[in-house]
Amino acid sequence: MQLSMSNELFGTDGIRGPAGTYPLDEDGMVRIGMAAGTYFSEPGGVILVGWDPRKSSKDLVAYVTKGLVSVGIRTHKLGVIPTPGLAYLTRELDAKAGIMITASHNPYTDNGVKIFTPDGRKLSDEDQSGLNGLISSGVPYRGEGDAVEDKEALATYEKFLTDNTDAAGFKGMKIVVDTANGATSGIAGRVFRALGAEVTAMADKPDGRNINVNCGATDPTALQAAVIEHGADAGVAFDGDGDRVILVDSKGRQLNGDHILYILAMTGRHEGVIATIMSNQGLETALKEKAIAFERTPVGDRSVLSALDNTGFRLGGEQSGHIIMPDISPTGDGLLAAILTLSACTKSGKDLSEWYDGLKLLPQALISIHFPDKHLLESKIVQNFLDEESAKLGERGRLNVRASGTEPKVRVMVEASDAQERAERIADRLE
């Protein structure tokens, strides 16, 4: 399969697609392993590999390890671990790179590859282009490395999480934790219990197929009901690989990434916040009223991190629940964001419900539609239609239509008093 020197294997969050098809098959994963090993390290260097518990992950780990070993890399296999845990450990253990096998919030039939630089950050465009070229052209054998299982690394990540807040702040707190049958299963409950909380765990029995199914950050409906049923103070939901989080208050109401950014910005020392074009206008208004600067980027946590670097701001994130605090962690970390947000609530004397009521958001609707040929969005007829719809909204709302970087879908976001009705009509027209 010949590919040009570009980033075309990479979407907004690594490489992703149906497991078993190129490049997520044996040939593609061996190529990825060889390319990553060659790009980041001389023979003898250490690269970490972690994965989420979906059915195809173990085979893909075996293939990418085969590629790494064949270019002389010492491969440390960490087992099932949240993506931000792998990123943190890549930096903490002075590894040459980290490779995470995951498709995040996608169904179990998909899988993917996220690669982290030695400092635990996601790849730059230049890195992606260089890797894409090496994957396409192939790299020579450089001698046998080795592969070992590292069963101690996860404990290092757990300690990092429990050391980042006041454990006493969670004593007596009842928390329901939904781990999406994904990479945070087990570890999330242990961390919150270590911090003193009384934990009820749900969706924490991965079987390889149930990841993200009617649970987790992409579908917190069951968590909302469970919080009410158990009389809990809060609910916490993660996605399949643990880099995003959604919270639920004691009344069963959902708090997304905008709410989390609001709480952290209002309770910390943040001169500014970076969000994306998807964040609600109400968040921008609320922060600016408190003289907290606010800037928007394109969708994607790589865009958020780049803007944080450029501005020097120390807090950013996405409405979907990716929260980045670069002074603490090199990438979005759902567990860390949940711990720090709940800790901030405790220290402020206001629970999640009070913070929810304090942020006035505009009615917003987000609809995803299947759209295999996303290039059609660039057509003149579609652009004219979207321009007309935006003009109708004027200053009374916002319209954003974009292609997903991780699935064959288009996201339609409308912010207006009649948001849901308008979003559905626009989605129908696009289809």
Buried (B, 14 or more C-beta within 10 A) or exposed (E): EEEEEEBEBBBBBBBBBBBBEBBBBBEBBBBBBBBBBBBBBEBEBBBBBBBBBBBBBBBBBBBBBBBBBBBBBBBBBBBBBBBBBBBBBBBBBEBBBBBBBBBBBBBBBBBBBBBBBBEBBBBEEEBBBBBBBBBBEEBEEBEEBEBEEBEEBBEBBBEBBBEBBEEEBBEEBBBBBBBBBBBBBBBBBBBBBBBBBBBBBBBBEBEEEBBBBEBBBBBBEBBBBBBBEBEBBBBBBBBBBBBBBBBBBBEBBBBBBBBBBBBBBBBEEBEBBBBBBBBBBBBBBBBEEEEBBBBBBBBBBBBBBBBBEEBEBBBBBBBBBBBBBBEBBBBBBBBBBBBBBBBBBBEEEBBBBEBBEEBEBBBBBBBEBEBEEBEEBEEEEBEEBBEEBBEEBEEEBBBBBBBBBBBEBBBBBBBBEBBBEBBBBBBEEBE
